[in-house]
């Protein structure tokens, strides 16, 4: 999609600020939910330009330093660019932009990956965790995944149910939300339900923060680039393994377990982690999804419908995950599915 005229004017200024040469063409990339992205061709080459909406300059500068530190450590990263004064951020009309070298390749949907490719992706995440430790040093303090309280969840869940039921007419997203929320309410009020307890198991360290198939590019059967480093943080590393599996091999009403198993096997070749540590991370992530409604909060309280598709996809994935947890944990940990989870 060609960029709009006003965007072209701003992008030309961005190219000038980063000394990329004269802007020849600018193509809007319909990827990403919050930030806006372009491919720009100039007299000196091809680059990626990002217009920031969910980041601030301090964080972007930290991200810039992290990406530069990772170069040469086995992680394919598009070179982050900076202005002549060393600043990786440039503001036009109050809007901040960053630029990187263009990364060639294509996104590969998780369900289109072969088992070998799923394992390669897992190996890369292990490499990233090790490289981040080398580049950034000891992890220090970390933030654990918050353990939600069912009472608070039920209060907000009932608020959403009441809000939807009071609508004069209900659309498709209302119907999906009603069914999913009613189902979750049954789980949350079950007497046998119990929240995870104690500290998180497993190694803690630096994470990519948003590692999944849509932030990875493939070219000729190998991974050519890992994108979007703005969420690097310190947390349980097994938690990122589980999240990646859900976002990459989930959706479409199920989780692809053979690819999940291959991915985790690849990860463990680079970064040792025990069955119990993975099972603990799965339990905590399941609990987080059970108690999480942020897309519905955006939809019903803020009128933001950009995340509706994520809610629909995640709702079907979570339902399948809940109904097939023994098999899911078996794929994640390598345990027999007959063992208690």
C-alpha positions as CSV (number, residue, x, y, z in Angstrom):
1,X,0.0,0.0,0.0
2,X,1.5,3.3,-1.1
3,X,2.0,5.9,1.7
4,X,-0.4,8.8,1.9
5,X,0.9,12.2,0.8
6,X,1.2,13.6,4.4
7,X,3.1,10.4,5.5
8,X,5.4,10.8,2.5
9,X,6.3,14.3,3.6
10,X,7.1,13.2,7.1
11,X,9.0,10.1,5.9
12,X,11.2,12.3,3.7
13,X,12.1,14.3,6.7
14,X,12.9,11.1,8.6
15,X,15.2,9.9,5.8
16,X,16.9,13.2,5.9
17,X,17.4,13.1,9.6
18,X,19.0,9.6,9.4
19,X,21.0,10.5,6.3
20,X,19.4,7.7,4.3
21,X,19.4,9.6,1.0
22,X,16.6,11.0,-1.0
23,X,13.2,9.3,-0.6
24,X,12.2,7.5,-3.8
25,X,9.2,5.3,-2.7
26,X,7.4,4.6,0.6
27,X,5.2,1.6,1.2
28,X,3.0,1.2,4.2
29,X,3.2,-2.2,5.8
30,X,-0.1,-3.5,7.3
31,X,1.6,-5.4,10.1
32,X,1.6,-4.6,13.8
33,X,-1.4,-3.6,15.8
34,X,-0.2,-0.4,17.4
35,X,2.9,1.0,15.7
36,X,2.9,2.0,12.0
37,X,5.6,0.7,9.7
38,X,6.9,1.5,6.3
39,X,9.4,0.2,3.8
40,X,11.3,3.1,2.3
41,X,13.5,3.0,-0.8
42,X,16.0,5.8,-1.1
43,X,19.0,6.7,-3.2
44,X,21.2,4.8,-0.8
45,X,19.2,1.6,-0.2
46,X,16.1,0.1,1.4
47,X,15.1,0.7,5.1
48,X,12.4,0.1,7.6
49,X,10.9,3.1,9.4
50,X,8.6,2.7,12.4
51,X,6.2,5.4,13.7
52,X,6.0,4.9,17.5
53,X,2.7,4.9,19.4
54,X,3.3,2.5,22.3
55,X,6.9,3.4,23.1
56,X,8.7,6.3,24.5
57,X,12.1,7.7,23.5
58,X,13.9,6.5,26.6
59,X,12.8,2.9,26.0
60,X,13.6,3.1,22.3
61,X,17.2,4.3,23.1
62,X,17.6,1.4,25.5
63,X,16.3,-1.0,22.8
64,X,18.8,0.5,20.3
65,X,21.7,-0.2,22.7
66,X,20.5,-3.8,23.3
67,X,20.2,-4.5,19.6
68,X,23.7,-3.2,18.9
69,X,25.1,-5.3,21.8
70,X,23.5,-8.5,20.3
71,X,25.1,-8.1,16.9
72,X,27.7,-10.8,16.5
73,X,26.2,-13.1,19.2
74,X,24.3,-15.4,16.8
75,X,21.1,-13.5,16.7
76,X,20.0,-12.2,13.3
77,X,19.1,-8.5,13.8
78,X,18.5,-5.7,11.3
79,X,21.1,-3.0,12.0
80,X,19.5,-0.2,14.1
81,X,20.2,3.2,12.7
82,X,20.9,6.5,14.4
83,X,21.3,10.2,13.5
84,X,24.6,11.9,13.2
85,X,24.4,12.9,16.9
86,X,23.9,9.3,17.9
87,X,20.2,9.5,18.7
88,X,18.1,6.6,17.3
89,X,14.9,8.6,17.6
90,X,13.6,11.5,15.4
91,X,10.4,13.4,16.1
92,X,8.3,15.0,13.3
93,X,5.3,17.1,14.4
94,X,5.4,15.5,17.8
95,X,5.5,11.9,16.5
96,X,8.6,9.8,17.1
97,X,10.3,7.6,14.4
98,X,13.1,5.0,14.3
99,X,14.8,3.4,11.4
100,X,16.7,0.2,10.7
101,X,18.3,-1.5,7.8
102,X,15.7,-3.4,5.8
103,X,15.5,-7.1,6.8
104,X,14.7,-9.4,3.8
105,X,12.5,-12.4,4.2
106,X,9.0,-13.5,4.8
107,X,6.9,-14.2,7.9
108,X,6.1,-17.9,8.2
109,X,2.9,-18.9,10.0
110,X,3.6,-21.3,12.8
111,X,1.2,-23.9,11.3
112,X,3.1,-23.7,8.0
113,X,6.4,-24.6,9.7
114,X,7.8,-28.1,9.3
115,X,8.8,-29.8,12.5
116,X,12.4,-29.1,11.7
117,X,11.6,-25.4,11.3
118,X,9.7,-25.4,14.6
119,X,12.8,-26.8,16.3
120,X,15.0,-24.2,14.6
121,X,12.8,-21.5,16.0
122,X,13.1,-23.0,19.5
123,X,16.9,-23.2,19.2
124,X,16.9,-19.5,18.2
125,X,14.9,-18.5,21.3
126,X,17.4,-20.4,23.4
127,X,20.2,-18.6,21.6
128,X,18.5,-15.3,22.3
129,X,18.2,-15.9,26.0
130,X,21.9,-16.8,26.2
131,X,23.0,-13.9,24.0
132,X,20.9,-11.4,26.1
133,X,22.7,-12.7,29.2
134,X,26.1,-12.1,27.5
135,X,25.1,-8.7,26.1
136,X,23.3,-7.3,29.2
137,X,25.0,-9.1,32.0
138,X,23.3,-10.7,35.1
139,X,19.5,-10.4,35.2
140,X,19.3,-9.0,38.7
141,X,15.8,-8.3,39.9
142,X,13.0,-9.8,37.9
143,X,9.2,-9.4,37.7
144,X,7.1,-12.5,38.3
145,X,3.9,-13.1,36.4
146,X,1.2,-11.7,38.6
147,X,-1.2,-14.3,40.2
148,X,-4.7,-13.0,39.6
149,X,-7.3,-13.3,42.3
150,X,-10.5,-15.1,41.2
151,X,-12.7,-12.8,43.3
152,X,-11.5,-9.7,41.4
153,X,-11.7,-11.5,38.1
154,X,-15.3,-12.5,38.8
155,X,-16.3,-8.9,39.7
156,X,-15.0,-7.6,36.4
157,X,-16.3,-10.6,34.4
158,X,-19.8,-10.0,35.8
159,X,-19.5,-6.4,34.9
160,X,-18.7,-7.3,31.3
161,X,-21.5,-9.9,31.1
162,X,-24.1,-7.4,32.5
163,X,-22.8,-4.7,30.0
164,X,-23.1,-7.0,27.0
165,X,-26.5,-8.3,28.0
166,X,-27.9,-4.8,28.4
167,X,-27.1,-3.9,24.8
168,X,-30.2,-3.4,22.7
169,X,-28.6,-5.5,19.9
170,X,-25.6,-7.9,20.0
171,X,-23.1,-8.3,17.2
172,X,-20.8,-11.2,16.5
173,X,-18.1,-10.2,19.0
174,X,-20.8,-9.8,21.7
175,X,-21.9,-13.4,21.1
176,X,-18.4,-14.7,21.3
177,X,-17.7,-12.7,24.4
178,X,-20.9,-13.9,26.1
179,X,-20.2,-17.5,25.5
180,X,-16.5,-17.3,26.5
181,X,-17.2,-15.3,29.6
182,X,-20.0,-17.6,30.8
183,X,-17.7,-20.6,30.2
184,X,-14.9,-19.0,32.2
185,X,-17.2,-18.1,35.0
186,X,-18.0,-21.8,35.4
187,X,-14.3,-22.6,35.7
188,X,-13.6,-19.8,38.1
189,X,-16.5,-20.8,40.5
190,X,-15.6,-24.5,40.4
191,X,-14.7,-25.6,44.0
192,X,-11.7,-27.6,42.9
193,X,-10.0,-24.5,41.2
194,X,-6.8,-23.4,42.8
195,X,-4.3,-20.7,41.9
196,X,-0.6,-21.3,41.4
197,X,1.4,-20.8,44.6
198,X,4.9,-20.1,45.6
199,X,7.7,-18.4,43.5
200,X,8.1,-19.2,39.8
201,X,10.3,-22.1,39.0
202,X,13.0,-22.1,36.3
203,X,15.8,-19.8,35.3
204,X,15.1,-16.1,35.2
205,X,16.8,-13.9,32.8
206,X,16.5,-11.4,29.9
207,X,13.7,-12.1,27.5
208,X,12.9,-10.8,24.0
209,X,9.5,-10.1,25.4
210,X,7.4,-10.6,22.2
211,X,8.9,-13.6,20.5
212,X,6.5,-15.3,18.0
213,X,6.2,-16.1,14.3
214,X,5.1,-12.6,13.3
215,X,8.4,-11.1,14.7
216,X,10.6,-13.5,12.7
217,X,11.6,-13.5,9.1
218,X,12.6,-16.6,7.0
219,X,14.6,-16.6,3.9
220,X,15.6,-19.8,1.9
221,X,14.7,-22.0,4.9
222,X,16.6,-20.2,7.5
223,X,15.7,-17.4,9.9
224,X,17.0,-14.1,8.5
225,X,15.9,-11.6,11.2
226,X,14.2,-11.2,14.5
227,X,12.2,-8.0,14.9
228,X,10.6,-5.8,17.5
229,X,13.0,-5.6,20.5
230,X,11.1,-3.0,22.4
231,X,9.8,-5.4,25.1
232,X,13.1,-6.8,26.4
233,X,12.6,-7.4,30.1
234,X,13.7,-9.8,32.9
235,X,11.4,-12.6,33.8
236,X,11.0,-16.4,33.9
237,X,12.5,-17.7,30.7
238,X,10.2,-20.8,30.6
239,X,7.3,-18.3,30.6
240,X,8.5,-17.0,27.2
241,X,8.8,-20.5,25.9
242,X,5.1,-21.2,26.7
243,X,3.9,-17.8,25.4
244,X,5.7,-18.3,22.1
245,X,4.1,-21.7,21.7
246,X,0.7,-20.3,22.3
247,X,1.1,-17.4,19.9
248,X,2.9,-19.3,17.2
249,X,1.3,-22.7,17.2
250,X,-2.1,-21.8,18.7
251,X,-5.1,-20.1,17.1
252,X,-7.5,-21.7,14.6
253,X,-9.2,-23.4,17.5
254,X,-6.3,-25.5,18.7
255,X,-2.6,-25.7,19.6
256,X,-0.5,-27.7,17.2
257,X,1.2,-30.1,19.7
258,X,3.8,-31.8,17.3
259,X,5.2,-28.4,16.4
260,X,5.0,-27.3,20.0
261,X,7.0,-30.4,21.1
262,X,9.6,-29.8,18.4
263,X,9.9,-26.1,19.4
264,X,10.5,-26.9,23.0
265,X,13.0,-29.7,22.1
266,X,14.9,-27.2,20.0
267,X,14.9,-24.7,22.9
268,X,16.2,-27.2,25.4
269,X,19.2,-28.0,23.1
270,X,20.4,-24.5,23.7
271,X,19.0,-23.6,27.2
272,X,18.5,-26.5,29.7
273,X,15.2,-26.3,31.5
274,X,13.5,-29.1,33.5
275,X,10.1,-30.7,33.0
276,X,8.9,-29.3,36.3
277,X,10.0,-25.8,35.4
278,X,8.1,-26.0,32.1
279,X,5.0,-27.4,33.7
280,X,5.1,-24.6,36.3
281,X,5.3,-22.0,33.6
282,X,2.4,-23.6,31.7
283,X,0.2,-23.6,34.8
284,X,0.9,-19.9,35.5
285,X,0.3,-18.9,31.9
286,X,-2.9,-20.9,31.9
287,X,-4.0,-19.0,35.0
288,X,-3.1,-15.7,33.4
289,X,-5.2,-16.4,30.3
290,X,-8.1,-17.6,32.5
291,X,-8.1,-14.3,34.3
292,X,-7.2,-12.0,31.4
293,X,-9.7,-9.9,29.5
294,X,-7.7,-7.0,28.1
295,X,-9.1,-7.1,24.5
296,X,-12.6,-6.9,25.9
297,X,-11.6,-4.1,28.2
298,X,-10.4,-2.2,25.1
299,X,-13.6,-3.0,23.2
300,X,-16.2,-2.3,25.8
301,X,-14.6,0.4,27.9
302,X,-12.5,2.3,25.4
303,X,-14.3,1.6,22.1
304,X,-11.1,0.2,20.6
305,X,-11.9,-2.7,18.3
306,X,-8.4,-3.2,16.9
307,X,-7.9,-6.2,19.2
308,X,-11.2,-8.0,18.6
309,X,-9.6,-10.5,16.3
310,X,-7.0,-11.4,19.0
311,X,-9.8,-12.0,21.5
312,X,-11.6,-14.3,19.1
313,X,-8.4,-16.3,18.3
314,X,-7.2,-16.4,21.9
315,X,-10.6,-17.5,23.2
316,X,-10.8,-20.5,20.9
317,X,-7.2,-21.4,21.6
318,X,-7.7,-21.1,25.4
319,X,-10.9,-23.3,25.2
320,X,-9.0,-26.0,23.3
321,X,-6.0,-25.7,25.7
322,X,-8.2,-26.1,28.7
323,X,-10.0,-29.1,27.3
324,X,-6.6,-30.7,26.3
325,X,-4.3,-29.7,29.0
326,X,-2.8,-33.1,29.7
327,X,-1.8,-33.5,26.1
328,X,-0.5,-29.9,26.0
329,X,1.6,-30.4,29.0
330,X,2.9,-33.6,27.6
331,X,4.0,-31.9,24.5
332,X,5.6,-29.0,26.4
333,X,7.5,-31.1,28.9
334,X,8.1,-34.4,27.2
335,X,6.2,-36.2,29.9
336,X,3.6,-38.9,29.3
337,X,0.1,-37.5,28.9
338,X,-1.1,-39.9,31.5
339,X,0.8,-38.3,34.3
340,X,-1.0,-35.9,36.6
341,X,-0.6,-32.2,35.8
